[in-house]
Amino acid sequence: MRVAALFLAALVLCGADLAKPEKKIESKLRDVARLQGVRGNQLLGYGMVVGLDGTGDKDQTKFTVQSLANLMSRQGLTVNPTTIKVKNVAAVMVTAELPAFARAGSRLDVTVSSTGDAKSLAGGTLLMTAMQGPDGQTYAVAQGPLLVGGFSASAGGASVTKNHPTVGRVPDGGIIEREVGGDFNARATLRYSLLEEDFTTAIRVVHAINEELGEKLAQPLDSRTVELKIPKEFQGRAVELVARLENLNVQLQPKARVVVNERTGTVILGADVRIGAVSIVQGGLSIVVTSTPLVSQPAPFSQGKTVTATKKDVTAVEEKPKTISVEPGVSVGKLAEMLNGMGVSPRDMVAILQAIKEAGALQAELRVL
């Protein structure tokens, strides 16, 4: 009787475990989608870094010499370009991102990268550089001392380099001079672009917005875009509407996906990805070629010559094939554990997953980097 009671209790617990609903994965709307039209803009400029300790561009870098001569000319000095030594000067490209809604007078970080053959930018100072947008207009001006997270030193034919000394940053080195126009509050509609295209997620975003506003104002345009008509009470107050919506919880639908990096042998996989019935046979053939130097020494007074030769030995070793059978419904995580137990290398695992996908047994998207 006691055994029967325990068995019944076990069945009840198993039934409760099977009936337990799956844990929902939710995220904020601001983490699922981006608001179209709210983004940064890339800026680019050409400038000069001075004050280097002999690590600048060489004399044969013609555009650095010409740039320095032009700079001197603008300062009222006439210099013959052929007499200029530029070892303490480097030509650089200056890049930055103009943030959305940035205002004139605000500061931003800039990245400085060498364009010539300078060895290091450490200790240098960026001279005033105009930074343009894609339209050719100047939006920011950058200047200031560089921070370089590396160094390069050489002496007596030996050299030591740490990190990347030809790229540096100027924190708050850029000053915004021109604003990107636009009145955000004057918008009549808002468009959200999902970071990951998915029809189900797009519908859930629409339902969440409409439920929050109490009206059917949002509609999906495709699997990535959701359009929202701004309600009358929020006309001219689009900022308040966005602030209210960006904290909405949206239920996500994770995709079955396996990502492999063939160059490094890295495999990133989801434990919920399932595999159909498949048999895997994996083996390898190793060929080793060794070379042994030999010297043929002639006998004394034979007037012969010493001759060197190389003896090559070729050895082929064929490993015993490893076989594994996978039952339907096994997760990729479990398969990875089985393959690791067999001693399969990460690179072989990449090839096995690609073969399983081609066989139609991997029910997931396979991405190869």
N, C-alpha and C positions, 0 to 999 in steps of 0.2 A: 504493500500500500504506500509505504514511504517512497519507494522507488518510482511508482506511478505519479506521485505528487511532484516529485522533483522533475520528472520528465515533462509534466504538464507546465510547470513553472518555466522550464527552459523553452518550451514552445511559445509561451506567452511573451517571454523576453525577446526571442527571435522575431516574432511577429511585430512586436513594438519597434524593433530595430529596423525591420524591413519597411515598416509603414512610416518611419521618420522621414519627413520631407528633406529634400536636398537643401543645403545651405545656399541662400541667395547671395550673389555678389553684387553689391551696389556701389555706386560712385557718384560724386557730385557732377552736375551738368558742366561745370567749368573744367572738370578733368576729362570729360568725354568729348566735348566739342569746343570749337573755337568760333568766335564771332567774326564773320567776314567783314573786312574793312578795318579791323583793329589789329594792326601788325606793325613791325618795324620796317625800316628801309635801309638798304646797304649804302654806305658811303665809301668813297675811295679818293686817295690823294697821293701825289708824288712829292717827296720831300728829301731833306738832307739831315744826316746825323753828324754832329761835329764833336770834337773833344775826345776822340778815341786815342788810345795809347799805342799807335802804330799798327792797329789791327783793322784799319779801314781798307777801302778799295785800292787796288794797285794802279800804277800810272797808265796801264794799257786800257783801263776802263774808261772809254772815251766819253760816255754820257755823264759820268760823275765829274770829270774835268770841265765839260761844257756847262753843266749845271752850276758848278762853283764859280766859273767865270761870269755867268749871267747874274748870279747872286751878288758878286762883287760889283758888277756894273750898275745894278739897281741901288747899291749903296754909295754910288758916286766914285767908284774906283775903277780905273782902267788897267786890266791885267792881261798879259799875253798868256793864252791857255797852254802854250807849250812849256811855260816855265813853272806851272803849278804842280806841286807835289800833293797827292791826295791821301797819303797813308793814314791821316788822322780824320778823314772824312769818308762817309759812306752814303751812297744813294739808297733810298728806301721807299717802299710802298706803305702807305698808312691806310688802315681799314678800321671801320667802326660801324655800329648799327644805330641808326636814329630811332629811338623808341617811339611808340605810338603816343600821340598827344603831347610830344615834347615841346617845350616852350623856349623862346629865345632867352638866352642867358643861362640855361641849364647846362650842366656838365655831363660828359660821358667818357668812358674809357676808350682808348684807342690802342690798336695793335700795330707794331712797327716791324716790317720784315725787310731784310736786305735783298737788293736786286742785283748787286754786283758780286765781287769776289772777296768781300770783307770776311775776316776770320771771326770777329766778335764785335758786338755792339755794346758790350759792357762798359759802363762809365760814360756813355755818350749822351748828348742832349739833342732832342729833335727841334729843329728850327721851325718857325711858323709855317704851317702847311694848310692850304685850303683844301677842303674835302667836298667833292661834288657827288650828287646823286645821278641816277640814270638819265635825267633830263639835262644834265650839264650845268645845273645851278649849284652854287656854293651854299651848303647848309650848315657847315661847321668849320672851325679853325682849330688846329691842334698844335701844341707846343709843350715842351717840358722835358725833364730828365727821364731816362729809360730805366726800367727795372728788368733785368735779364736774369733768368733762373739758371744760368750755366756759365761756364768759362772755357777759354781755350788758351793754352800756353805751349810754347815750343822753345827749344834751345839745343844746339849741337846736333841737329837732325832728328831729335826726338820730340814728340808732341803729345799733349794730353788734352782731351776734350771731355767735358761733362755736360750732359743734357744738350740743349740746342742754343748756342750763344748768338745765333744770327737773327733771333726773333725776340722782341721785348714788348713790354706794355708801358703805357703812360697813364697811370690812374688819374681820372678826372682831368686828363690832359686836353680834352676837346671842349670847346664852347660852342653851343648852338647859336647860329646867327640868323637862320631862317626857319620858320615854322611850316609844317605841312598843313595846308588849309583844310577846312571841313567843319561843319556844325553837327556834332553827333546827336544832339537833342532834337534836331529838325527832321530826323528820319521818320518815315511813315511805316517802314517795315524793318525787321531784323532777320538776318540769315545766319543760322548756325551750321557749321561744317564739322561733321563727325571726324574724329581722328582716325577711326577704323571704320571703313564702309561696311554696313550691315543693315539689311532691311528691317530686321526685328528690332534692333536698337533704335533705328530712326522712328519707328512706330511708337516705341516706349517713350522716347523723348517727347513726341507730339502729345501722347496721353498725359504725361506728367505736366507739361506746360498748360494744356487746356484744363486739366483738373485744378491746377493752382489758380488760374485766372477765372475759372467758372464760365468760360466761353470757348467755342471752337474757333480760335483765332490762328492756331498753328496747323500747318499741313506739311507732309513730306513731299519734296520735289523729286527725290531719288533716294538711293540707299545711303547717301552721304549728306544731303542737304535738307534742312528743315527751315521753312519760311514762317515768320510770325508777323501778323499785322498788329501794330501797336494799338491797344485799346484807347478809347476816347479819354479816359481819366488819366492816361499816361502820355497824352499828346504834349510834346515839348518837354517831357521828363523821361526820355529814353534811358538815361543813366540810372534812375531809380528802378525802372523796370528790369534792367539787366542785373542790378544788384539783388533784386528779389528772386530772379530766376536762377542765378548761377549756383545757388545752394540747394537746388532741387535734387533729390535722390533719384537716380536712374538705375534700374536693374540691368546688368550687363549679361551678355550671352557670349562667354568665351568661345573662341574658335578652336577646333581641333587642329593643332599645328605642331609640326616638328621642324626645328631650325638646326641646320648642320653647317659647320664651317669646314670646308674640305681642305683648306690650307693649313689649319691648325689642328684638325681632328676633333674639334669641339662639337658636342651634340647637346642641344637644349630641347627638351621634350616635355609635354604635359602628361601627367599621370593618368588623365582621363581618356587619352587617345587609345582607341581599341584596334586590335589587329585580328584579321580573319585567320582561318586555319592555314598553316603554312609549315613546310619543312625546310630547314636551313642546313646546308652542307658547306662547311668552310674549311679550306686547307690552303697550304702554301708551299711553294717551291723556292728554296734558297740556293743560290749559286755563289760560291766563294772562289775568288781568283787570288792566289798568293804569288808573289814574286820573290825569288831568292837570288841575290847577286852572287855570281861565281867569278873566280879569277883563274886564268890558265897561265901558269908560270913555266917557261921553257927550262930545259936542263942547262946546267952551266956550260959555257963555251960552245953552245949550239947555234949562236948568232940568231936565235929566235926572239920574238917580241912578246911582251906580256899583253894578254888579251882579256878584256872583261866581257862577261856574258850574263844573261839573266835566265834563270830557270823558272818557268811558270807552271803552277799546279792548279788545276780546276777541280773543284769538288761540288757536286750537286747533291743536295739533301732535300728530299720530299717529305714534308710532314704528314702525319696521319690525319686524314680529314676529320673534322669535328662536326657531329650531326646533332641537331636539336629539332624537336617537333613542338609546334606551338598550337595550343587548342584555341578555338574561336572565342573571341571576347577578351583575350589577354591584353592587359594594358601595356603601353610602350615602356612604362617604368619597370614593370615586371620583366619584360623582355630584356631590358638593359641589364637588370640584375643577373639574369640567366647568362647573357653573353659575357658579362664581367667574370662570372664564375667559371666560364670556359677559358678565360685568359685572352679574350678577343680584344685587340687594341682599338683605341678610339677611331683610327683611320679605317680599320676594317669594319667597324660598326657603321660608319658613314656609308660605305659601299653596300653593306647588308640592308640598311634602311632604304637606300635608293632602289635596290633590287626588289624589296618587298613592295614598294610603291608601284614599280613597273608591273609586278605580278597582280596588282589589284587587291592586295590583302591589307594595305595600310589605309584605314578610313580616316585620313587626315590630310591637310595641306602640308607638303614637304617643301621647305625653302632651303636652298643651297646658297650660302654666301660666297 
